[in-house]
Amino acid sequence: MDQSDQLFLLIDQMSNQIDFDSGFKVEANHVLNVANAEDIPKGRSTEAMACALAFYASRRLGVSITYQEVIDAYPSEVDRKDIRRIVHALHEAMMRYEEQETSEE
C-alpha cells in the first residue's frame, strides 16, 4: 500500500474518531490530491501528514478544531511542529491551486 492509500485510510479512520460529517472526507481527499500534485507528502511521515490533512480540511470547512484534538484522535505519537509545517505547506499549495483555478475561468 503506498502512502496515498495509507493516508486515505487514515483520514477515513480519523473522521470516524472525531465524528466529522461526510463532507470532511471529500475535502480531505481534495486537499490530498492537490498535495500529491506538488509532492508535499514525499519524505514526510504518514502520521503527521494524516493529522495535518485532518486539521486543514476541517478548518477549510469551518470546523473549529485544535491540533491537540487531531493528535488525540491519532493512535500514535505525532509532533505538533511537524503538523504545523505540513499545514502551512498544504495552505500554500491550496492557495496556488485556487489561484490557478480562478485564472483559468
Sine and cosine of phi, psi and omega as CSV:
sin_phi,cos_phi,sin_psi,cos_psi,sin_omega,cos_omega
0.00,0.00,0.80,-0.60,-0.01,-1.00
-0.99,0.14,0.10,-1.00,-0.10,-1.00
-0.88,0.47,-0.63,0.77,0.01,-1.00
-0.88,0.48,-0.69,0.72,0.04,-1.00
-0.89,0.46,-0.67,0.74,0.03,-1.00
-0.89,0.46,-0.66,0.75,-0.01,-1.00
-0.91,0.41,-0.67,0.74,0.05,-1.00
-0.86,0.50,-0.67,0.74,0.01,-1.00
-0.91,0.42,-0.71,0.71,0.01,-1.00
-0.90,0.43,-0.64,0.77,0.04,-1.00
-0.88,0.48,-0.67,0.74,0.04,-1.00
-0.87,0.49,-0.72,0.69,0.00,-1.00
-0.90,0.43,-0.69,0.73,-0.02,-1.00
-0.92,0.39,-0.57,0.82,0.00,-1.00
-0.90,0.43,-0.56,0.83,0.06,-1.00
-0.96,0.29,-0.62,0.78,-0.01,-1.00
-0.91,0.42,-0.68,0.73,-0.06,-1.00
-1.00,0.01,-0.20,0.98,0.03,-1.00
0.92,0.38,0.74,0.67,0.12,-0.99
-0.98,0.21,0.36,-0.93,0.08,-1.00
-0.99,0.14,0.05,-1.00,-0.08,-1.00
-0.91,0.42,-0.43,0.90,0.03,-1.00
-0.90,0.44,-0.45,0.89,0.01,-1.00
-0.89,0.46,-0.73,0.69,-0.02,-1.00
-0.88,0.47,-0.64,0.76,0.02,-1.00
-0.89,0.45,-0.72,0.69,-0.01,-1.00
-0.92,0.40,-0.69,0.73,0.01,-1.00
-0.89,0.46,-0.65,0.76,0.03,-1.00
-0.92,0.39,-0.61,0.79,0.05,-1.00
-0.89,0.45,-0.74,0.68,0.01,-1.00
-0.88,0.47,-0.66,0.75,0.02,-1.00
-0.89,0.45,-0.64,0.77,0.03,-1.00
-0.89,0.46,-0.67,0.74,0.05,-1.00
-0.91,0.42,-0.68,0.74,0.02,-1.00
-0.88,0.48,-0.68,0.74,0.03,-1.00
-0.88,0.47,-0.62,0.78,0.00,-1.00
-0.89,0.46,-0.46,0.89,0.01,-1.00
-0.97,-0.25,0.20,0.98,0.02,-1.00
0.84,0.54,0.50,0.87,0.01,-1.00
-0.90,0.44,-0.65,0.76,-0.01,-1.00
-0.92,0.39,-0.37,0.93,-0.08,-1.00
-0.86,0.51,0.83,-0.56,0.04,-1.00
0.99,0.15,0.01,1.00,0.00,-1.00
-0.97,-0.26,0.44,-0.90,0.01,-1.00
-0.93,0.37,0.65,-0.76,0.01,-1.00
-0.88,0.48,-0.63,0.78,-0.02,-1.00
-0.89,0.45,-0.75,0.66,0.00,-1.00
-0.91,0.41,-0.62,0.79,0.03,-1.00
-0.89,0.46,-0.69,0.73,0.01,-1.00
-0.89,0.46,-0.69,0.72,0.01,-1.00
-0.91,0.42,-0.66,0.75,0.02,-1.00
-0.90,0.43,-0.66,0.75,0.05,-1.00
-0.88,0.47,-0.68,0.73,0.00,-1.00
-0.89,0.46,-0.71,0.70,0.00,-1.00
-0.90,0.44,-0.78,0.63,-0.09,-1.00
-0.92,0.40,-0.69,0.72,0.01,-1.00
-0.89,0.45,-0.65,0.76,0.00,-1.00
-0.91,0.41,-0.65,0.76,0.03,-1.00
-0.90,0.43,-0.63,0.78,0.04,-1.00
-0.89,0.46,-0.46,0.89,0.01,-1.00
-1.00,0.00,0.04,1.00,0.03,-1.00
0.99,0.12,0.24,0.97,0.02,-1.00
-1.00,0.03,0.82,-0.57,0.02,-1.00
-0.99,0.16,0.90,-0.43,-0.01,-1.00
-0.59,-0.81,0.51,-0.86,0.00,-1.00
-0.98,-0.22,0.30,-0.96,0.09,-1.00
-0.86,0.52,-0.63,0.77,-0.05,-1.00
-0.90,0.44,-0.62,0.78,0.03,-1.00
-0.89,0.45,-0.63,0.77,0.03,-1.00
-0.93,0.37,-0.70,0.71,0.02,-1.00
-0.87,0.48,-0.66,0.75,0.00,-1.00
-0.90,0.43,-0.46,0.89,0.00,-1.00
-0.98,0.17,-0.21,0.98,-0.02,-1.00
-0.99,-0.13,0.70,-0.71,-0.15,-0.99
-0.96,0.27,-0.11,0.99,0.01,-1.00
-0.76,-0.65,0.12,-0.99,-0.03,-1.00
-0.93,0.36,0.74,-0.68,0.05,-1.00
-0.70,-0.71,0.69,-0.72,-0.02,-1.00
-0.99,0.15,0.82,-0.57,-0.01,-1.00
-0.85,0.53,-0.60,0.80,0.01,-1.00
-0.90,0.45,-0.64,0.77,0.05,-1.00
-0.88,0.47,-0.68,0.73,0.01,-1.00
-0.88,0.48,-0.72,0.70,-0.02,-1.00
-0.87,0.50,-0.67,0.74,0.01,-1.00
-0.89,0.46,-0.68,0.74,-0.01,-1.00
-0.93,0.36,-0.65,0.76,0.05,-1.00
-0.85,0.53,-0.67,0.74,0.03,-1.00
-0.88,0.47,-0.70,0.71,0.03,-1.00
-0.90,0.44,-0.64,0.77,0.04,-1.00
-0.90,0.44,-0.68,0.73,0.00,-1.00
-0.88,0.48,-0.72,0.69,0.02,-1.00
-0.87,0.48,-0.68,0.73,0.01,-1.00
-0.90,0.44,-0.67,0.74,0.00,-1.00
-0.93,0.38,-0.59,0.81,0.05,-1.00
-0.89,0.45,-0.69,0.72,0.04,-1.00
-0.89,0.45,-0.69,0.72,-0.01,-1.00
-0.87,0.49,-0.74,0.67,-0.03,-1.00
-0.92,0.38,-0.58,0.81,0.06,-1.00
-0.90,0.44,-0.67,0.75,0.01,-1.00
-0.91,0.40,-0.67,0.75,0.03,-1.00
-0.88,0.47,-0.65,0.76,-0.01,-1.00
-0.92,0.38,-0.65,0.76,-0.03,-1.00
-0.95,0.32,-0.39,0.92,0.01,-1.00
-0.99,0.13,-0.21,0.98,-0.02,-1.00
-0.99,0.16,0.00,0.00,0.00,0.00
